[in-house]
Amino acid sequence: QVQLVESGGGLVQPGGSLRLSCAASLGIFSMYDMGWYRQAPGKERELVATITRAHTTNYADSVKGRFTISRDNAKRTVYLQMNSLRPEDTAVYYCNGRYGVGNFWGQGTQVTVAS
């Protein structure tokens, strides 16, 4: 059974940092392209960052220079280091894994940036 389990969300003040983790049971994890997406209240889900199986990364313009995506294939985990957080980063963050026709999502973790 495919599972993606996110953790690390919470409440943080503006300017603070959080690190999200996504533990995956995805067969051969190293073959998957992984990503983080987020959805704020009343808005559509949007891409935050992706990392391919070749470790090529891509970021939304709104998070470039502040967020870093990484993966540890031995631990079957993908991370999202978030620095200099802003109130507009408040959202539910979802982990995604894709390989071939497979497209899997986690249940999401809430990130709230507020004073």
C-alpha positions as CSV (number, residue, x, y, z in Angstrom):
1,Q,0.0,0.0,0.0
2,V,1.4,3.4,-1.0
3,Q,1.6,5.9,1.8
4,L,3.1,9.4,2.1
5,V,3.1,10.7,5.6
6,E,4.0,14.4,6.2
7,S,5.2,15.8,9.5
8,G,6.8,18.9,10.9
9,G,4.1,21.5,10.4
10,G,3.0,23.9,13.1
11,L,2.7,27.5,14.2
12,V,5.7,29.7,13.6
13,Q,6.3,33.5,13.8
14,P,7.1,35.5,10.7
15,G,10.8,35.2,9.9
16,G,11.0,31.8,11.5
17,S,11.8,28.4,10.1
18,L,10.3,24.9,9.9
19,R,11.4,21.7,8.3
20,L,8.7,19.4,6.8
21,S,9.4,15.7,6.3
22,C,7.5,13.2,4.1
23,A,8.1,9.5,4.8
24,A,7.2,7.4,1.8
25,S,6.4,3.8,1.1
26,L,6.5,4.0,-2.7
27,G,8.1,0.8,-3.9
28,I,11.4,1.9,-5.3
29,F,11.5,5.4,-3.8
30,S,14.6,6.5,-5.7
31,M,12.7,6.2,-9.0
32,Y,10.0,8.7,-7.9
33,D,9.9,12.4,-8.7
34,M,8.9,14.0,-5.4
35,G,7.3,17.4,-4.6
36,W,5.7,19.7,-2.1
37,Y,2.5,21.5,-2.8
38,R,0.4,23.8,-0.7
39,Q,-3.2,24.9,-0.5
40,A,-4.3,28.0,1.4
41,P,-8.0,28.6,2.4
42,G,-10.1,29.6,-0.6
43,K,-7.2,29.0,-3.0
44,E,-6.2,26.2,-5.4
45,R,-3.4,23.8,-4.6
46,E,-0.1,25.2,-5.9
47,L,3.4,23.8,-6.5
48,V,6.0,24.8,-3.9
49,A,9.0,22.7,-5.0
50,T,9.9,19.5,-6.8
51,I,12.9,17.2,-6.8
52,T,13.4,14.6,-9.5
53,R,15.0,11.2,-9.2
54,A,18.1,12.8,-10.6
55,H,17.9,15.4,-7.7
56,T,17.1,18.2,-10.1
57,T,15.1,20.8,-8.2
58,N,12.5,23.4,-9.1
59,Y,10.8,26.1,-7.0
60,A,7.9,28.4,-7.2
61,D,9.1,32.0,-7.6
62,S,7.4,32.9,-4.3
63,V,9.7,30.6,-2.3
64,K,13.0,30.8,-4.2
65,G,15.9,31.6,-1.9
66,R,13.8,30.8,1.2
67,F,12.8,27.1,0.8
68,T,15.0,24.1,0.0
69,I,13.8,20.7,-1.0
70,S,15.9,17.6,-0.6
71,R,15.6,13.9,-0.5
72,D,17.3,11.0,1.3
73,N,16.7,7.8,-0.7
74,A,18.1,5.6,2.0
75,K,15.5,6.9,4.4
76,R,12.8,7.1,1.8
77,T,12.1,10.7,2.9
78,V,11.8,14.0,1.2
79,Y,12.3,17.3,3.1
80,L,11.3,20.9,2.8
81,Q,13.4,23.3,4.7
82,M,11.4,26.6,5.0
83,N,13.2,29.7,6.2
84,S,12.2,33.4,6.4
85,L,8.6,32.3,6.6
86,R,5.9,34.8,5.8
87,P,2.2,35.0,6.7
88,E,1.3,34.2,3.1
89,D,3.1,30.9,3.4
90,T,0.2,29.8,5.7
91,A,-1.3,26.7,4.1
92,V,-1.7,22.9,4.2
93,Y,1.4,21.4,2.7
94,Y,1.1,18.2,0.8
95,C,3.8,15.7,-0.3
96,N,3.5,14.2,-3.8
97,G,5.2,11.3,-5.4
98,R,5.1,10.5,-9.2
99,Y,6.4,7.6,-11.3
100,G,4.9,6.6,-14.6
101,V,1.2,6.7,-14.3
102,G,1.4,6.7,-10.5
103,N,0.6,10.0,-8.7
104,F,0.3,9.8,-4.9
105,W,-0.5,12.3,-2.2
106,G,-0.1,12.6,1.5
107,Q,-2.8,13.8,3.9
108,G,-1.2,17.2,4.4
109,T,0.3,19.1,7.3
110,Q,-0.7,22.5,8.4
111,V,1.8,25.4,8.5
112,T,0.6,28.6,10.1
113,V,2.8,31.7,10.1
114,A,1.5,34.3,12.5
115,S,2.6,36.6,15.4
